[in-house]
Amino acid sequence: MESITKYRQAPEVLRAMIARAYGDDRAPDGENWFSELGHGWFNVAYRVRLRDGYEAVLKIAPPPEVEVMTYERGAMQIELAALNLIGKHTTVPLPRVDFADSSHELCDADWFFMPFVAGENLGVIGPDLPPEERAAYKAQVGGLNRQINSVRGTAFGPLTGPGDDSWRRVFTGIVEDVLVDGERRNVDLGWDYDTVRDVLAEHAASLDEVTEPRLVEWDLWDGNVLVRDGEIACVIDHERAFFGDPLIEVGFAGTQLPDAFGDPVHFMRGYGRPALTEPETVRRRLYCLHLMLVMVIETVYRGHTDPGPYQWARQRLDEVMALLGRSRS
């Protein structure tokens, strides 16, 4: 996926990064030792082959001069913190961190190496799988997501702090950051920004039911799942994790927007989650509102030239606003 946030580097810089991480004697020479992995929207990622044949993935954060959304600032440090937490407290298959560098000496952005994990991207192959095979993978994702959500925090909010004991304050603050990001770049939502704020305020009391901070991925969609031989081989891209309400996970989005996100029945079966209660349904609609705001506004921050993602997200935003009691006349 193309995005102005992808900070591509020259081969000599990539070679210097490899030498720092793995040693001069393992730095590759010749040609055809690296290739860009193209599925992500935010960081640039390279598959590299070292001189001794070892294969790794290098992730590089966006360039400092490119404006990102508020919640994306410091995303690579959040990912490293998430990998540490998930690795310590769960059996979720993760990439190991081989080396991380935030010195900005070789490149004026954070970067880290991890082993290359062989597998197929579920977001790519999923639509062509037999229904029973796709259902099995969805159930596995649900089970792994539950493990991640089992990790308890001491406060709601970013993994790297600061935290708050009120989920209502934290979540409404998250949405406000997104709205301010949109206003700053004059993004057309198709709705008045203050109308969105009013809708959030009208339903915010439903957030008070959440009293225990849990680790949430928020971005665990099929494109961040690698599969091999009928099993999930690795869960990747953890830079959007925080402590919040597990119901905000994208696997539950289909309970409100099934046409957009698919039937969540297999995910929920694997998760061990019963049908949502009425207050949970309201919360999930607010989480869909937040998700669609992000998906509309981020198209401007990514510099997308294809209008398709923006138009798709705008339509979904209209659908969520209708679920929350605002329909177009």
RAKA-V608236 format. One record per pair of residues at least 24 apart in sequence whose ideal C-beta (glycine too) atoms are under 10 Angstrom apart, sorted by the first residue. I is the first residue (numbers start at 1). J is the second residue. Records with the same first field share a line. If there is no record, write none. Layout:
I: J / J
This chain:
1: 38 / 39 / 40 / 41 / 42 / 223 / 302 / 304 / 306 / 309
2: 38 / 41 / 302 / 303 / 304 / 305 / 306
3: 40 / 41 / 42 / 43 / 44 / 62 / 66 / 298 / 299 / 301 / 302 / 303 / 304
4: 62 / 63 / 66 / 67 / 68 / 301 / 302 / 303 / 304
5: 40 / 41 / 42 / 43 / 44 / 61 / 62 / 63 / 66 / 67 / 68 / 69 / 72 / 75 / 298 / 301 / 302 / 303
6: 36 / 38 / 40 / 41 / 42 / 43 / 44 / 45 / 60 / 62 / 63 / 66 / 302
7: 43 / 44 / 60 / 61 / 62 / 63 / 64 / 65 / 66 / 107 / 108 / 109 / 110 / 111
8: 36 / 44 / 46 / 60 / 63
9: 34 / 44 / 46 / 58 / 60 / 106 / 107 / 109 / 111
10: 107
13: 60 / 106 / 107 / 111
14: 46 / 48 / 58 / 60 / 106 / 107 / 111
15: 48
16: 105 / 106 / 107
17: 46 / 48 / 58 / 60 / 99 / 101 / 106 / 107 / 111 / 112 / 113
18: 46 / 48 / 49 / 50 / 51 / 54 / 56 / 58 / 99 / 113
19: 50 / 106
20: 99 / 101 / 103 / 105 / 106 / 111 / 113
21: 48 / 50 / 56 / 58 / 98 / 99 / 100 / 101 / 111 / 112 / 113
22: 48 / 50 / 51 / 52 / 54 / 56 / 98 / 99 / 113
23: 50 / 51
24: 51
25: 50 / 51 / 52
26: 50 / 51 / 52 / 53 / 54 / 56
27: 51
28: 52 / 53 / 54
34: 58
37: 116 / 121 / 236
39: 121 / 123 / 124 / 223 / 224 / 236 / 237
40: 223 / 224 / 236 / 237
41: 223 / 237 / 298 / 299 / 302 / 304 / 309
42: 68 / 69 / 72 / 75 / 76 / 219 / 237 / 239 / 240 / 298 / 301 / 302
43: 75 / 76 / 79 / 109 / 110 / 111 / 112 / 237 / 239
44: 109 / 111
45: 114 / 236 / 237
46: 111 / 113
47: 116
48: 113 / 116
49: 116
50: 113
54: 98 / 115 / 116
55: 115 / 116 / 117 / 118
56: 95 / 98 / 99 / 112 / 113 / 114 / 115 / 116
57: 95 / 98 / 112 / 113 / 114 / 115 / 116 / 117 / 236
58: 98 / 99 / 111 / 112 / 113 / 114 / 116
59: 95 / 100 / 110 / 111 / 112 / 113 / 114 / 236 / 237 / 239
60: 101 / 107 / 109 / 110 / 111 / 112
61: 102 / 104 / 107 / 108 / 109 / 110 / 111 / 112 / 239
62: 109 / 110 / 301 / 302
63: 107 / 108 / 109
64: 104 / 108 / 109
65: 108
66: 109 / 301 / 302 / 303
67: 181 / 184 / 185 / 300 / 301
68: 181 / 298 / 301 / 302
69: 177 / 178 / 180 / 181 / 182 / 184 / 185 / 294 / 297 / 298 / 300 / 301 / 302
70: 173 / 174 / 176 / 177 / 178 / 180 / 181 / 184
71: 158 / 174 / 177 / 178 / 181 / 218 / 239 / 240 / 242 / 294 / 298
72: 181 / 239 / 240 / 294 / 298 / 301
73: 158
74: 102 / 110 / 158 / 159 / 160 / 239
75: 110 / 237 / 238 / 239 / 240 / 241
76: 100 / 102 / 109 / 110 / 111 / 112 / 239
77: 102 / 110 / 158 / 159 / 160 / 239
78: 158 / 159 / 160 / 238 / 239 / 240 / 241 / 242
79: 110 / 112 / 159 / 236 / 237 / 238 / 239 / 240 / 241
80: 110 / 112 / 159 / 160 / 238 / 239
81: 158 / 159 / 160 / 238 / 239 / 241
82: 148 / 151 / 159 / 160 / 215 / 216 / 217 / 237 / 238 / 239 / 240 / 241 / 242
83: 112 / 114 / 235 / 236 / 238 / 239 / 241
84: 159 / 238
85: 148 / 151 / 153 / 159 / 215 / 238 / 241 / 243
86: 144 / 147 / 148 / 151 / 215 / 217 / 235 / 238 / 241
88: 151
89: 147 / 148 / 150 / 151 / 152 / 215
90: 144 / 146 / 147 / 148 / 149 / 150 / 151 / 215 / 235
91: 144 / 147
92: 143 / 144 / 145 / 146 / 147 / 148 / 217 / 220 / 232 / 234 / 235 / 238
93: 117 / 119 / 144 / 225 / 226 / 228 / 231 / 232 / 233 / 234 / 235 / 236
94: 234 / 235 / 236 / 238
95: 226 / 234 / 235 / 236 / 237 / 238
114: 234 / 236
115: 234
116: 234
117: 226 / 228 / 233 / 234 / 235 / 236
118: 226 / 228 / 233 / 234
119: 225 / 226 / 227 / 228 / 229 / 231 / 232 / 233 / 234 / 236
120: 225 / 226 / 227 / 228 / 233
121: 222 / 223 / 224 / 225 / 226 / 227 / 236
122: 221 / 222 / 223 / 224 / 225 / 226 / 227 / 232 / 233
123: 221 / 222 / 223 / 224 / 225 / 226
124: 222 / 223
125: 222 / 227
126: 222 / 223 / 225 / 227 / 262
127: 222
129: 227
131: 266
132: 266
133: 227 / 230
134: 222 / 262 / 266
135: 263 / 265 / 266 / 267 / 269 / 270
136: 227 / 230 / 231 / 266 / 270
137: 222 / 225 / 227 / 230 / 231 / 232 / 266 / 267 / 270
138: 222 / 225 / 251 / 262 / 263 / 264 / 265 / 266 / 267 / 268 / 269 / 270 / 271
139: 265 / 266 / 267 / 268 / 269 / 270 / 271
140: 225 / 227 / 230 / 231 / 232 / 266 / 267 / 270
141: 220 / 221 / 222 / 224 / 225 / 227 / 232 / 235 / 249 / 251 / 266 / 267 / 270 / 271
142: 220 / 249 / 251 / 252 / 264 / 265 / 266 / 267 / 268 / 269 / 270 / 271 / 272 / 273
143: 232 / 267 / 269 / 270 / 271 / 272
144: 217 / 220 / 225 / 232 / 235 / 270 / 271
145: 216 / 217 / 220 / 235 / 246 / 249 / 250 / 251 / 252 / 267 / 270 / 271 / 273
146: 246 / 249 / 251 / 267 / 270 / 271 / 272 / 273
147: 215 / 271
148: 214 / 215 / 216 / 217 / 220 / 235 / 238 / 241 / 246 / 249
149: 214 / 215 / 216 / 217 / 244 / 245 / 246 / 247 / 248 / 249 / 271
150: 214 / 215 / 246
151: 213 / 214 / 215 / 216 / 241 / 243
152: 212 / 213 / 214 / 215 / 243
153: 212 / 213 / 214 / 215 / 216 / 242 / 243 / 244
154: 213 / 243
155: 213 / 243
156: 210 / 211 / 212 / 213 / 214 / 242 / 243 / 244 / 245
157: 213 / 242 / 243 / 244
158: 241 / 242 / 243 / 244
159: 215 / 238 / 241 / 242 / 243
160: 242
161: 243
163: 213 / 242 / 243
164: 213 / 243
165: 211 / 213
166: 207 / 208 / 210 / 211
167: 207 / 208 / 209 / 210 / 211 / 212 / 213 / 243 / 244 / 245 / 248 / 283
168: 204 / 205 / 206 / 207 / 208 / 209 / 210
169: 204 / 207
170: 207 / 210 / 213 / 242 / 243 / 244 / 245
171: 200 / 204 / 207 / 210 / 244 / 245 / 248 / 283 / 286 / 287 / 290
172: 197 / 200 / 201 / 204 / 207 / 286 / 290
174: 218 / 242 / 244 / 248 / 290 / 294
175: 200 / 204 / 286 / 287 / 289 / 290 / 293 / 294
176: 200
178: 289 / 290 / 291 / 293 / 294 / 296 / 297 / 298
179: 290 / 293 / 297
180: 297
181: 293 / 294 / 297 / 298 / 300 / 301
182: 293 / 294 / 296 / 297 / 298 / 300 / 301
183: 297
184: 297 / 300 / 301
185: 297 / 300 / 301
186: 300
187: 293 / 296 / 297 / 298 / 299 / 300 / 301 / 310
188: 296 / 297 / 300 / 310 / 314
189: 292 / 293 / 296 / 297 / 313 / 314 / 317 / 318 / 321
190: 296 / 314 / 315 / 317 / 318 / 321 / 328
191: 293 / 296 / 314 / 317 / 318 / 321 / 326 / 328
193: 293
195: 321 / 326
196: 289 / 293 / 317 / 320 / 321 / 324 / 326
198: 326
199: 285 / 286 / 289 / 320 / 321 / 324 / 325 / 326
200: 286 / 289 / 290 / 293 / 324
202: 282 / 324 / 325 / 326
203: 279 / 282 / 283 / 285 / 286 / 289 / 324 / 325
204: 282 / 283 / 286
205: 279 / 282
206: 278 / 279 / 280 / 281 / 282 / 283 / 284 / 285 / 286
207: 244 / 245 / 279 / 282 / 283 / 286 / 287
208: 279 / 283
209: 245 / 247 / 277 / 279 / 280 / 282 / 283
210: 244 / 245 / 246 / 247 / 248 / 279 / 280 / 283
211: 245
212: 243 / 245 / 246
213: 242 / 243 / 244 / 245
214: 242 / 243 / 244 / 245 / 246 / 247 / 248 / 249
215: 241 / 242 / 243 / 244 / 246
216: 240 / 241 / 242 / 243 / 244 / 245 / 246 / 247 / 248 / 249 / 250
217: 241 / 242 / 246 / 248 / 249 / 250 / 251
218: 242 / 244 / 248 / 249 / 250 / 287 / 290 / 291 / 294
219: 249 / 250 / 291
220: 249 / 250 / 251 / 267
221: 249 / 250 / 251 / 253 / 261
222: 250 / 251 / 262
224: 250
240: 294
244: 287
245: 280 / 283 / 284 / 286 / 287
246: 271 / 273
247: 273 / 276 / 280 / 281 / 283 / 284 / 286 / 287
248: 283 / 284 / 286 / 287 / 288 / 290 / 291
249: 273 / 284 / 287
250: 287 / 288 / 291
252: 276 / 280 / 283 / 284 / 287 / 288
253: 284 / 287 / 288 / 291 / 292 / 316 / 320
254: 284 / 288
255: 280 / 281 / 284 / 285 / 288
256: 281 / 282 / 284 / 285 / 286 / 287 / 288 / 289 / 319 / 320 / 323 / 324
257: 284 / 285 / 288 / 291 / 292 / 316 / 319 / 320 / 323
259: 315 / 316 / 319
260: 288 / 291 / 292 / 295 / 312 / 313 / 315 / 316 / 319 / 320
261: 288 / 291 / 316
281: 323
282: 323 / 324
284: 323
285: 320 / 321 / 322 / 323 / 324 / 325
286: 320 / 323 / 324
287: 320
288: 316 / 317 / 319 / 320 / 321 / 323 / 324
289: 316 / 317 / 320 / 321 / 323 / 324
290: 320
291: 316 / 317 / 320
292: 316 / 317 / 318 / 319 / 320 / 321
293: 317 / 320
